[in-house]
Each structure stands twice: as C-alpha cells, then as structure tokens.
Amino acid sequence: MQPRPSTFSIVARDPETEAVGVAVQSKFVSVGSVVPFASADAGAIATQSFANVAYGPDGLDLLRDGKPAEEVVESLTGDDPEAPQRQVGVVGRDGSVAAFTGDECFEFAGDRQGETYTVQGNILENEATLDAMAETYEETEGGLPEKLLAALHAGNEAGGDKRGEQSAALYVVKPEGGYDGKNDRWIDVRVDDHEAPIEELERVFKLYDVTLLEREESDDLRELSGETARAVAGTLADLDHFDGEPSETFGEAERDALEEFRGMNNFENHDLAVIEDALARGWADADGEGEARLVDAIWHGLSRLDRK
C-alpha cells in the first residue's frame, strides 16, 4: 500500500480577488506534490488520507463544467471503491463548499466548513486542530495567503498531525495572477522536508511575495532616518553593499547600496523609494539578522499596501 499523505489542510476562496487556494502540512515528504490542486476558472481541491490524486484534475473539470462542490465530492467518491479511505475538500469558484471524510480514515479525522472555506485532517492529535484552523481563518485580517498561513499555524499549535511535521505547501491561483500575468499561478511555494515546515513556508512565502507579487502604489513614502537608517546601513555594510560609516542620515551612498541590494535580490517589482519606505515602516517588526532581517522588514512594510 502507498504511504498516506495524512495531513491537515484548508481550501478557501477570496470573493474580492477571485483567488482560490490550498494550504497544507503533513508528516509526509513533499505534501505539496500530492494534495493541492487549483485552477482560477474552476476552484481548488485538497485530496488526502489515502490520496487519490485523480480527484484533483477530475474534480476541477467537474467544477469547470458548472457542478457545485457538493456534487463534485459525490461524483468523485461515488465512483471510487476506496472512498472510505479518502479525504477531500472542495471550494468552487462559484462559492460552493464541500468536503468528505471516509469512515476508514485514521483517527482523529474530520472536516469543518465555513462560508468560503473547508478544513480537513486525518491522523490528527485532536479535534481541536480543525476548530482552531476554522476559527483562525475567520478571525485573521489580511489577504487570502495570510489567512491560509494563519490557519496552518493555528492547527499545528492546537495539536496538528499526530506523527509530527515534515512538509508544507501554499498554492493560490487567480485570473492572470501568475508571472507576468501569463497564467493563474499566483502563489506557489513548497517546503518538502524541514523540521519546522510551516515556519519555513512562511519565510519562503514572504520572499516570494516581495519578489514576485505587486502592490498598489502609495502617495505617502517615508525616508529612512535616525536609528533605523543606521541599522539598515549597518546591515548593508555587513553584506558588503555599503563601505561607509553607518549614521542616522540615509543619503546618496546608502541609497546606492540599497539599490545594489534590490537588484541582486530581484526586487524590481518595487521602486527604490518603495523599498526604502517599507524598511522605514517595517524594520521594528522584522525578525532575523542580515539579509533575512532586510527581507522581513520589507515584507512588513509593504503589508500596508493591497496586492494587485
């Protein structure tokens, strides 16, 4: 028998942006290669437990044909003799939501639905994992990716996978959301093997967000000054981008160093002035050291601006 990608996941839709996606964690290598499926013209699906990966493309085809999520689940499981071992969550682009947990899934197994999401899991430490995911998703402010990640963190902290942690993934699609608008793959990040996969997934997502996703323009940009300017310049010096003496003034030489850092890290989605503004606003909230602190600060600073 194939190993089970026993896991907990959330499938959700953001009606405002037309984005749909899946976030998932498991004690199973590369869970992102098995569980999440999504298409902007159809919806999103998580297939897990003794996963039938055909549920992904087949379910998306049914959603694309206009079937609501409940009918999709019934069709997928009704034609599957091993359905009692399966678990699946479906959210349609039309707003429909449904899930199925087979009665042969290993305990604790179950699912929960809300207006725009479904959470499901098996081989869980407890039922509270699902409750925490649902409650946190509903209570978290921000965009769909932030809400999905918050739900993963909450589920893990409430109990999570009984066997532990190994991999995690975040897959979100929206119309023309992909690179240069040429496909719908808006967010596609995975951690295939890590001792703290959700934390690592969040770190990689922030880097992905700063590098590839665009934000609305701002007419209120701050310049670096004071101790924050000194700290940023000192960090740029540590990274060999700046060879001056860090001070509370962020001038032409410091901006040249920041521009070098921006170019080296492919942050061309954001003008230099926007990067400086983000550092000024986000430095105090950022974690880590060196380049990691710079990236985290930029992400925090950009978070006040809506994504395009």
C-alpha positions as CSV (number, residue, x, y, z in Angstrom):
1,M,0.0,0.0,0.0
2,Q,1.2,3.5,-0.8
3,P,2.0,5.7,2.2
4,R,-0.8,8.0,3.3
5,P,-0.3,11.8,3.0
6,S,-2.1,12.1,6.3
7,T,-2.4,15.8,7.0
8,F,-4.4,18.8,7.7
9,S,-5.3,21.4,5.1
10,I,-7.5,24.3,4.3
11,V,-9.1,25.1,1.0
12,A,-10.5,28.6,0.6
13,R,-11.8,31.4,-1.7
14,D,-11.5,35.1,-1.5
15,P,-14.6,36.6,-3.3
16,E,-13.0,40.1,-3.6
17,T,-9.9,39.0,-5.6
18,E,-11.4,35.8,-7.1
19,A,-8.4,33.9,-5.7
20,V,-8.8,30.3,-4.6
21,G,-6.2,28.1,-2.9
22,V,-4.9,25.4,-0.6
23,A,-2.6,25.4,2.4
24,V,-1.4,22.1,3.8
25,Q,1.0,20.5,6.3
26,S,1.9,16.8,6.9
27,K,4.4,14.3,8.3
28,F,4.9,13.3,4.7
29,V,7.6,14.3,2.3
30,S,6.7,16.9,-0.4
31,V,3.0,17.1,0.5
32,G,2.7,19.9,-2.0
33,S,3.2,17.4,-4.8
34,V,0.2,15.3,-3.8
35,V,-2.5,17.3,-2.0
36,P,-3.3,20.7,-3.6
37,F,-5.0,21.4,-6.9
38,A,-6.4,24.7,-8.1
39,S,-7.5,26.5,-11.3
40,A,-8.8,30.0,-11.4
41,D,-11.6,29.1,-13.8
42,A,-12.8,26.2,-11.6
43,G,-11.8,26.3,-7.9
44,A,-9.5,24.5,-5.5
45,I,-9.2,20.9,-4.2
46,A,-7.3,19.1,-1.5
47,T,-7.1,15.3,-1.8
48,Q,-5.5,13.5,1.2
49,S,-5.5,10.5,3.5
50,F,-5.0,7.5,1.1
51,A,-5.0,10.2,-1.5
52,N,-6.5,9.7,-5.0
53,V,-4.6,12.3,-7.0
54,A,-7.1,11.9,-9.8
55,Y,-9.6,13.8,-7.6
56,G,-7.6,16.9,-8.5
57,P,-7.9,17.2,-12.3
58,D,-11.2,15.3,-12.4
59,G,-12.7,17.5,-9.7
60,L,-11.5,20.7,-11.4
61,D,-13.1,19.5,-14.7
62,L,-16.4,19.0,-12.9
63,L,-16.2,22.4,-11.3
64,R,-15.4,23.9,-14.7
65,D,-18.5,22.2,-16.1
66,G,-20.6,24.1,-13.6
67,K,-21.1,21.4,-10.9
68,P,-21.2,22.7,-7.3
69,A,-18.7,21.5,-4.8
70,E,-21.2,19.0,-3.1
71,E,-21.9,17.3,-6.4
72,V,-18.2,17.2,-7.2
73,V,-17.5,15.4,-4.0
74,E,-20.4,13.0,-4.5
75,S,-19.2,12.2,-8.1
76,L,-15.6,11.7,-7.1
77,T,-16.2,9.5,-4.1
78,G,-19.2,7.7,-5.6
79,D,-17.1,6.2,-8.4
80,D,-14.2,5.3,-6.1
81,P,-14.3,1.8,-4.4
82,E,-11.6,3.0,-2.0
83,A,-13.5,6.2,-1.0
84,P,-13.9,5.1,2.7
85,Q,-10.1,5.7,3.0
86,R,-10.1,9.0,1.2
87,Q,-10.5,12.6,2.4
88,V,-11.2,15.6,0.1
89,G,-12.1,19.3,0.4
90,V,-13.5,21.3,-2.5
91,V,-14.2,25.0,-2.9
92,G,-15.7,26.1,-6.2
93,R,-15.1,29.4,-8.0
94,D,-18.9,29.8,-7.7
95,G,-18.6,29.9,-3.9
96,S,-19.8,26.4,-3.2
97,V,-18.0,24.4,-0.4
98,A,-18.0,20.7,0.4
99,A,-15.8,18.0,2.0
100,F,-15.7,14.3,2.6
101,T,-14.0,12.2,5.2
102,G,-14.2,8.4,4.7
103,D,-15.1,6.3,7.7
104,E,-11.9,4.3,7.3
105,C,-9.6,7.3,7.7
106,F,-7.3,7.0,10.7
107,E,-8.4,9.0,13.8
108,F,-8.7,11.7,14.5
109,A,-10.2,12.5,11.1
110,G,-12.8,15.1,10.3
111,D,-13.7,18.3,8.5
112,R,-15.3,21.7,9.0
113,Q,-16.9,24.1,6.6
114,G,-17.5,27.9,6.6
115,E,-19.0,30.3,4.1
116,T,-15.8,30.4,1.9
117,Y,-13.6,27.6,3.1
118,T,-13.3,24.0,4.3
119,V,-10.7,22.5,6.6
120,Q,-9.9,18.8,6.9
121,G,-7.4,16.5,8.5
122,N,-6.7,12.9,9.5
123,I,-4.3,11.2,11.9
124,L,-4.7,14.4,14.0
125,E,-3.7,14.8,17.6
126,N,-7.2,16.0,18.4
127,E,-10.4,17.5,17.0
128,A,-9.3,21.0,18.3
129,T,-6.9,21.2,15.3
130,L,-9.8,21.6,12.9
131,D,-11.7,24.0,15.2
132,A,-8.6,26.2,15.6
133,M,-8.0,26.3,11.9
134,A,-11.6,27.3,11.1
135,E,-11.7,30.0,13.9
136,T,-8.4,31.5,13.0
137,Y,-9.2,31.7,9.3
138,E,-12.4,33.6,10.0
139,E,-10.7,35.9,12.5
140,T,-7.5,36.8,10.7
141,E,-7.3,40.1,8.9
142,G,-5.4,40.5,5.6
143,G,-5.3,38.7,2.3
144,L,-6.0,35.1,1.4
145,P,-2.4,33.9,1.8
146,E,-2.1,35.4,5.3
147,K,-5.4,33.8,6.3
148,L,-4.3,30.4,5.0
149,L,-0.9,30.5,6.7
150,A,-2.5,31.7,10.0
151,A,-4.9,28.7,9.8
152,L,-2.0,26.3,9.3
153,H,-0.1,27.8,12.3
154,A,-3.2,27.6,14.5
155,G,-3.9,24.0,13.6
156,N,-0.4,23.0,14.3
157,E,-0.3,24.8,17.6
158,A,-3.6,23.2,18.6
159,G,-2.3,19.6,18.1
160,G,-1.7,19.1,14.4
161,D,-0.5,15.8,12.8
162,K,-0.2,13.2,15.4
163,R,3.0,11.9,13.8
164,G,4.8,15.3,13.7
165,E,5.9,17.7,10.9
166,Q,7.8,17.4,7.7
167,S,6.4,19.3,4.7
168,A,4.0,22.1,3.9
169,A,2.7,24.0,0.8
170,L,0.7,27.1,-0.2
171,Y,-0.9,27.1,-3.6
172,V,-3.2,30.0,-4.6
173,V,-4.5,30.9,-8.1
174,K,-6.4,33.8,-9.5
175,P,-7.1,35.1,-13.0
176,E,-3.8,36.3,-14.7
177,G,-2.1,36.1,-11.3
178,G,1.0,34.3,-12.5
179,Y,4.3,35.6,-13.6
180,D,3.9,38.5,-16.0
181,G,0.1,37.7,-16.0
182,K,0.6,34.8,-18.3
183,N,-1.1,32.1,-16.2
184,D,-3.2,31.9,-13.0
185,R,-0.4,30.5,-10.6
186,W,-0.4,33.5,-8.2
187,I,1.4,31.9,-5.2
188,D,3.1,28.5,-5.4
189,V,5.6,27.8,-2.6
190,R,6.5,24.5,-1.0
191,V,8.7,23.1,1.7
192,D,9.4,19.5,1.0
193,D,11.4,18.3,4.1
194,H,12.0,20.5,7.1
195,E,11.8,20.2,10.9
196,A,9.5,23.3,11.1
197,P,7.8,23.3,7.7
198,I,5.1,25.9,8.4
199,E,7.6,28.4,9.7
200,E,9.8,27.8,6.8
201,L,6.9,28.0,4.4
202,E,6.0,31.4,5.8
203,R,9.6,32.6,5.4
204,V,9.7,31.5,1.8
205,F,6.3,33.0,1.1
206,K,7.4,36.4,2.3
207,L,10.4,36.3,0.0
208,Y,8.2,35.2,-2.9
209,D,5.7,37.9,-2.0
210,V,8.4,40.7,-2.0
211,T,10.0,39.4,-5.2
212,L,7.0,38.4,-7.4
213,L,3.8,40.0,-6.3
214,E,2.9,43.6,-6.9
215,R,1.3,46.1,-4.6
216,E,-0.9,49.1,-5.1
217,E,1.0,52.4,-5.3
218,S,1.4,54.7,-2.4
219,D,1.4,58.5,-2.3
220,D,2.9,58.6,1.3
221,L,6.5,57.3,1.1
222,R,8.9,57.7,4.1
223,E,12.6,58.1,4.0
224,L,15.0,56.2,6.4
225,S,16.3,58.3,9.2
226,G,17.5,58.0,12.8
227,E,18.5,54.7,14.4
228,T,16.6,52.8,11.7
229,A,18.7,54.4,9.0
230,R,21.9,53.5,11.0
231,A,20.7,49.9,11.4
232,V,19.8,49.4,7.7
233,A,23.1,51.0,6.6
234,G,25.0,48.8,9.0
235,T,23.3,45.7,7.7
236,L,24.0,46.7,4.1
237,A,27.7,47.2,5.2
238,D,27.7,43.7,6.7
239,L,26.5,42.3,3.4
240,D,29.3,44.2,1.5
241,H,26.9,46.6,-0.3
242,F,28.0,49.7,1.7
243,D,31.5,50.7,2.6
244,G,30.8,54.0,4.5
245,E,30.2,54.7,8.2
246,P,26.6,54.0,9.1
247,S,24.8,57.1,10.5
248,E,21.4,58.4,11.2
249,T,21.3,60.0,7.8
250,F,20.4,57.9,4.8
251,G,21.9,59.6,1.8
252,E,23.0,59.0,-1.8
253,A,25.7,56.4,-0.9
254,E,23.3,54.5,1.3
255,R,20.7,54.5,-1.4
256,D,23.2,53.3,-4.0
257,A,23.9,50.4,-1.6
258,L,20.2,49.7,-1.2
259,E,19.7,49.8,-4.9
260,E,22.5,47.2,-5.3
261,F,20.7,45.0,-2.7
262,R,17.4,45.5,-4.5
263,G,18.9,44.5,-7.9
264,M,20.8,41.5,-6.5
265,N,17.6,40.1,-4.9
266,N,15.3,40.7,-7.9
267,F,13.0,43.1,-6.1
268,E,12.4,45.1,-9.3
269,N,8.6,44.9,-8.7
270,H,9.1,47.8,-6.3
271,D,10.8,51.1,-6.9
272,L,13.8,52.0,-4.7
273,A,11.7,54.6,-2.9
274,V,9.1,52.0,-2.1
275,I,11.7,49.7,-0.7
276,E,13.1,52.5,1.5
277,D,9.6,53.3,2.7
278,A,9.0,49.6,3.5
279,L,12.2,49.4,5.5
280,A,11.4,52.6,7.4
281,R,7.9,51.2,8.3
282,G,8.8,47.5,8.8
283,W,12.2,47.4,10.5
284,A,10.9,47.4,14.1
285,D,8.6,44.4,13.4
286,A,11.1,42.4,11.5
287,D,12.8,39.2,12.7
288,G,16.2,37.7,11.9
289,E,19.6,39.2,11.1
290,G,21.4,40.3,8.0
291,E,19.6,39.7,4.7
292,A,16.8,37.8,6.4
293,R,16.1,40.9,8.5
294,L,16.0,43.2,5.5
295,V,13.6,40.9,3.6
296,D,11.3,40.5,6.6
297,A,11.3,44.3,7.2
298,I,10.4,45.0,3.5
299,W,7.6,42.5,3.7
300,H,6.2,44.0,6.9
301,G,6.5,47.5,5.4
302,L,4.8,46.5,2.2
303,S,1.9,44.8,4.0
304,R,0.1,48.1,4.4
305,L,-0.5,48.2,0.6
306,D,-3.0,46.0,-1.0
307,R,-1.8,43.4,-3.5
308,K,-2.8,43.9,-7.1
